């Protein structure tokens, strides 16, 4: 059985043969990926600016990932969006070539393929306006926010259709980080009014082909899970411990796969953690969330490139997974 076949069992709601490990693209000796992503290069960040003109910069705290620069936001007033925000011509993109490039490094017999389109409507508005102005706009002028999202959706829905057609993925990935560690950034009714309809639209294209959906959403957002599952979500990534994970597992069982189950206090995140602290953290996480399946193990280590402990901590994480976690179901 391949890593892909083991993962596909989970997507059907069955118990896996072994506990899968999500390396998030980081290579660990002895661990093969169960899934790899093919992403549409639509936002086209060249010279640190995307197609809309939003400036991005990378930081050590994000492991080199880029985030909107905290200055010079392009949209000052939500009512000005028709003059400021312009989507490109969809026909300027060669989706067949994007698919070819994304798939050339993947053995589809061994590895499942996911497709993602972009970072989400809420995050895109925050990238345009910043959090203070963006959240104010959602509260003060929800109609214009909705109109902007609808304009973007006409473009991104077509991107989704063409990418799904070109790749025929095993999983379709939705993304929108709408929550902090305490709660969602907006009320549940506001989320239902302004964000959910456009996630439903994006999900529709995968739903029509029976493609399961993963949802990336950090923070405390467990009250959105019922809605997510209503439009095809089968995987929540990366579930974090500010949510009531035992209650979530009890309620949804193996119908919702939990990827990660991490905490900001996980030992592998800190340069001063000892090897035994990192290994103990991994064992505790596995023991807590692996029972009865529906769990993907993860130990994502990020840090400055200058930190010599990053690679060491990654090695400990991967090694402990192989020694303790991979065959957990055979040993318990």
HUZI-V160356 format. One record per backbone hydrogen bond with DSSP energy under -1.0 kcal/mol. NH is the residue of the N-H (numbers start at 1). CO is the residue of the C=O. Records with the same first field share a line. If there is no record, write none. Layout:
NH->CO / CO
This chain:
4->110
6->2
7->3
8->4
9->5
10->6
11->7
12->8
13->10
14->9
19->326
22->297
26->23
31->28
36->112
38->114
40->116
42->40
46->44 / 49
49->46
50->54
51->43
53->50
56->48
57->67
59->65
63->60
64->59
65->62
67->57
69->55
71->69
75->128
80->77
81->78
83->80
84->80
85->81
92->89
93->90
98->94
99->95
100->96
101->97
102->98
103->99
104->100
106->103
110->107
111->107
112->34
114->36
115->171
124->120
125->121
126->122
127->123
128->124
129->125
130->126
134->130
135->131
136->132
137->133
138->134
139->135
140->136
141->137
145->141
146->142
147->143
148->144
149->145
150->146
151->147
152->148
153->149
154->150
156->152
157->153
159->155
160->156
161->157
162->158
163->159
164->160
165->161
166->162
167->163
168->164
170->113
171->113
172->212
173->115
174->214
176->216
178->176
180->183
185->178
191->187
192->188
193->189
194->190
195->191
196->191
198->195
199->195
200->196
201->197
202->198
203->199
204->200
207->203
208->204
210->207
211->206
213->232
214->172
215->235
216->174
217->237
220->180
224->221
225->222
228->224
229->225
230->226
231->228
232->229
233->228
234->213
235->213
236->257
237->215
241->262
243->240
245->243
248->244
249->245
250->246
251->247
252->248
253->249
255->252
257->234
258->294
259->236
260->296
262->239
266->263
269->266
270->267
273->270
278->274
279->275
280->276
281->277
282->278
283->279
284->280
285->281
286->282
287->283
288->284
289->285
290->286
293->290
296->258
297->20
307->304
310->307
313->309
314->310
315->311
316->312
317->313
318->314
319->315
320->316
321->317
322->318
323->319
324->320
325->320
326->321
328->325
331->327
